[in-house]
Amino acid sequence: MTSHALSLTERAAEGPTFMGLKLRVPPFGKWIAVSRERSRLGRLPAEQLRDMGIDLEAARREAARPFWDLPAGR
């Protein structure tokens, strides 16, 4: 099927293009969400982390990761 025969919905699902080339758009929404989650994780007290089975040092390392360093599968 040629690209001009695709519906608007199908074209939107393919992602943005420029002169027929697919563009990679940074995942701004994911970056914001991960940044907030890491910030909250970094503020949790050790007692709450223990209750969740998370080591304090592991939580601090995760909280210190940069926002663009997304976990696998995100």
C-alpha positions as CSV (number, residue, x, y, z in Angstrom):
1,M,0.0,0.0,0.0
2,T,1.4,3.4,-0.9
3,S,1.6,6.1,1.8
4,H,-0.9,8.4,0.0
5,A,-3.5,5.6,0.4
6,L,-3.2,5.5,4.1
7,S,-5.9,7.0,6.3
8,L,-5.1,9.9,8.7
9,T,-5.3,7.4,11.6
10,E,-2.8,5.1,10.0
11,R,-0.4,7.9,9.2
12,A,-0.6,9.2,12.8
13,A,0.2,5.8,14.1
14,E,3.4,5.6,11.9
15,G,4.8,8.7,13.6
16,P,6.1,12.0,12.3
17,T,7.9,12.1,9.0
18,F,9.8,14.7,7.0
19,M,10.2,14.3,3.3
20,G,9.4,10.6,3.6
21,L,11.9,10.0,6.4
22,K,10.7,8.9,9.8
23,L,11.6,11.2,12.6
24,R,12.4,10.2,16.2
25,V,10.6,12.4,18.6
26,P,12.1,12.5,22.1
27,P,9.8,10.9,24.7
28,F,9.2,14.2,26.7
29,G,6.2,12.7,28.6
30,K,8.2,9.7,29.7
31,W,11.1,11.8,30.7
32,I,8.9,13.9,32.9
33,A,7.2,10.9,34.5
34,V,10.5,9.2,35.2
35,S,12.0,12.3,36.6
36,R,9.0,12.7,39.0
37,E,9.1,9.1,40.1
38,R,12.9,9.2,40.8
39,S,12.4,12.5,42.7
40,R,9.7,10.9,44.9
41,L,11.8,7.8,45.4
42,G,14.7,9.9,46.6
43,R,12.6,11.5,49.2
44,L,11.2,8.3,50.8
45,P,12.5,7.5,54.3
46,A,14.5,4.3,54.8
47,E,11.6,2.7,56.7
48,Q,9.2,3.0,53.8
49,L,11.9,1.7,51.4
50,R,12.5,-1.3,53.6
51,D,8.7,-2.0,53.7
52,M,8.8,-2.2,49.9
53,G,11.9,-4.3,49.8
54,I,14.1,-1.6,48.3
55,D,17.6,-1.0,49.6
56,L,18.4,2.6,50.6
57,E,21.5,2.8,48.5
58,A,19.8,1.3,45.4
59,A,17.0,3.9,45.8
60,R,19.5,6.7,46.0
61,R,21.3,5.5,42.9
62,E,18.1,5.3,41.0
63,A,17.0,8.7,42.2
64,A,20.3,10.2,41.0
65,R,20.0,8.8,37.4
66,P,19.4,11.5,34.7
67,F,15.9,11.9,33.4
68,W,16.8,10.7,29.9
69,D,18.2,7.4,31.2
70,L,14.9,5.5,30.9
71,P,14.6,2.0,32.4
72,A,14.3,-0.9,30.0
73,G,10.7,-1.3,28.7
74,R,9.6,2.3,29.3
